[in-house]
Amino acid sequence: MKELAYYDGIIGTPDELTVPFNDRVHFFGDGVYDATVGGNHQVYLLKDHLDRFYSSARALDIKIPMEKEEFGRLLTELLSKVEGNTHFVYWQVTRGAGARNHVYEEEMKGKLWVMIRPNKLKDPDAPIKLITMEDTRFFHCNIKTLNLIPSVMASQKAREKGADETVFHRGDIVTECAHSNVSILKDGIFYSHPNDNLILRGISKTHMIEACYHLGIPVLERPFSLGELMEADEIIVTSSSNFCLHANEVDGKAAGGKDPVTLKKLQEEVIKEYLTYTGKESLFD
């Protein structure tokens, strides 16, 4: 199978599957999701992603109809059915199906969705361009909810401006990107916004911090400003599908590119972890 879709126990292609009209996702975006890379038919950092997924569901009182270990086995089994060696593995749970009503029945069981398709990782040596935008999202960014319209519009704006990603900020404080985390290197120190309700706790960011510890790079998890972003030695953008990208432009102005040695060490450390976990020989095989 070249691309797989799963809904509530049914497997097919994305074009074959249908979703009940009354699934609450249609009316309210009522659900949470997670995603990662599949390498060599291994779901990368599966436990980390499942922990976050089940935590997001609990935060919204959504009842996932499968225990964590069982669902992990299902994801691995589904990935084995898809052709290729590198994949995007996405899953979500909606609160369930029922007549449209803002309130929901407490016994309602969630509906699980999975989508798996071929994927190519971006070259970490190729710099990306960023734009900035005021962060007008809600105050539950730590929950990986399906309500992504602000991120959709920010990503579209970046595309229109010839950039790759949008950096959100609240006032002068940088939070995160539209679908990534952003951190900086300055004077040999790694700075990253703390894991509060204003950002999603990025699993790739967490493993980047662990890589810093392995390499002896000091880490400060504290808010940093737009000015610090522009003055950083390196600007690092991480996500579950692209581990350690770096930016050389923000809002049309040159930025970063001042500490390639430390950046390369970090990239090599996180890539080594991925290759060891999946048994792959390179990012691109």
N, C-alpha and C positions, 0 to 999 in steps of 0.2 A: 504494500500500500504506500502511495507517495505522500498522502496527507490524511490524517486521521481525525475524526471527531467522535466524541462520546457525550451522550446526554442520558442521565438517569438509567444507566444499564444498557443502553442501545449504542452500538458501534457502527459507524459508516464513514462516508466522506462528508466534508462540510456542506456539499450540495445535496446530499441525500437526507441528512437529519432535519427534523422539524421540532420546534419547541412549542408547548402548549400556549395558547393565547393568554391564559390567565397566570402564567409564570410572572411573579411580581417584578422580575427584572425589567419587563416591558414598561411598567407603569412608574416604578420608583427607583430603578437601578439598585434594587434591594439585594445586595450581595457583596462578597469579598473575593479576591483572587490572589494568585501568586504565579510566578513563572521563573524558569531558569533555562540553562542550556542542557541539552542532552549530548553527551560525547561518547562515542563508541558504545552507544545504547545503555549508558549509565546516566541516570538523572543526577546532575551535578549538585552537590551539597543538599541532597534530598531531605535529610533530617532538619537542617536549618530552615529550609523553605516550608516544610510541613509544620514545624513549630510556629512559625510566623503566621501561616495560614489559619491554623486552629486558634491561635491567639486573637487574630482579627475577627474570626467568626464569633468567638466568645464575647468580644467587646460589643458586638451588635446583637447578641442573644440569638444567633443563627445556629440551628442544630444540624451539624454535618451528619448525614445518615450512614457513616462508615467510620470505624475507629482508625486512628492515625496510621498504625502499622499496616492494616489491611489496605488502606488507600495508597500507601507507599508502594505496596506490592502491585496494586492495580496500575499505577503510573508506570512502573518498570515493565510490566507485561505489555501495556499499550505501546510503549516506546519500542519494544522489540518487534512490533508489527510494521513499523514504518521504515521504508528504504532510506539508505544513506548512512552517514557516519557522524554528522553534526546536525542538531535539531534545536528548534525553539519549542519548549514544553510549557504549555500554559494550562492552568486549571482555575475554576471558580466554583463557588457554591452560591445559589440564590436561596432566599428564605423559603421558597416553595411556590406552589400554585394554589390560587383561590380567588374568589370574587374580589374585584378591586375595592380596597378599603384601606385607609391609612393605618388602622390598627390591624393586628394580626392574631391569629389563634395561637396560643402558647404551645399546643401540641404539634404545630406545623413542622414537618420535616423538610430539610433543604434538598435542593436538586443539584447534583454534581455535574459539572461540565469539564471536558478535557479537549484540548486542541493541540496537535503535534504536527509540525511541518519542518521541512529542511531549512537550515539556517547557515549563514556564513558569518563568522566573527570578524569584526573590523580589525584592521592592522593597527596595533598599539603604537607603532612608530609613526603613523600618519597623524599629524595634528588636526584638531577640529576647531571650528569657529563657534563662538557663543554670542548670544544677545542677553540682555537683562530685562526683567519685567517685574512690576510690583506684584507681590503675592497677595491675591485677593481670595484665596481659597478659604475653606472653613478651618476650625480649630481642632480637627481630628485627623490630621495628616498622617499620624502614626498608624491609622487603620487603613489597610490596603483595600479600600472600598471601590466599587465599580463606578462611582460618580466621578468621572474623569474629564468632564467638559472643560474646566479651566486648563487642564494639561493639554487637551486636544487643541484648543485655541492658541495656547502658547507655542506648541510644536508647529502649528501651521504658520504662525507669525515668523518663527525662526526660518522655516523653509522659504517663505516669501522674501526674507532678507538675505538669503544665501548662506544661512548659518545652519549648524547641525543640532543645536540644543539651546534651550532657554533657561537662564538662571533666575530663579525667583528671589525676591528680597522683600522684607517687611520694613519699611522705612529705609534705613541704611544697612540693615543686617541681612546678610545672605542666608537663605534657608537651604534650598535644594534646587534641583532642576526639574523640568517638566516630567521626565521619566528616568532620572538618574540622581545620584548624590554628587555633590561637588565639594572638594577639599583642596587645600593649598599646601605647598611647601614654602617655607621662608626661613632662611638662615639655618637650614638643616633640620627644622622642626616641622612636623606634620600637624596641621590644624584642621579640625573638622567640627561642624555644628553638633552639639550634644543631642542624644536621642531623647527628644521630648515630643510633645504633641504637635509641633510645627513641622516635623519632617518624618518621613518613613525611615525606620531603622533598616538601612540597606545592608543586605547580607554581604554583598561584595565589598561595601565600605568596611564592615566589621572585619572581614578577612584581610583587607588592606591594612587595617590597624594592627592585626596580628602579625602581618608581614613586617611592619615597622618594628614591632617588638623583637622579632627574630633577627632583624638587621641592626638593632641598636639605635634606631631612629626615634628621638623623643616625640611623644604624641601629646597634644593638648586638645581636648574636646571642649571647645568653647565657641560662642558665636564670633564670627568675623565680619568685617564690614566690606562694602563695595570698594572702598579705597584699598583695603588690604588685599582684596581679590586682584585689583589692577596692579598692585605692587608686588605680588607674589613672585617667587622665583619659578614656581611651576603651578599650574592649575590642573587638577586631576579630576576627571569625571568617571564615575564607576556605576555600573549597573549589572544585573544578573546575566545579561547577554553580551556585555562588553566590559571586561574587568578593569582595565587601567588605561583609559584614553587620556590624552592631554591636550589642552587648548593653547593656541598661539594668537588668538584674537578674541576680543570682547567688545561688542558694540562698534565694530569697525576699527578698533585701536589694537596695536600690537600688545601682547601680554604674554607672560610666562617665558619659557625657553631659556632660563638662566641657570638651571641646575640639572642638566641632562644626565649627569653621572648618578645622582641619587634617584632620579626618576627611573633610569634604566634598571637599577638594582631592584626597585619596587616592582616594576613590570616583570622582571625575570622571576621574582619570588612568587608572585601570584599566578603566573603562567605555569611555573613548576608545580604548584599545588594542583592546578586543574589537570595537567598532564598525568600526574601521579594518580589522582583520583579516578580518572577515566581510562587510563592505560593507553591514551593516544600518544603518537610520536610528535605531533606538532599541532598548533592551533588550526591549521588549514588543511589537514589531511581528511 
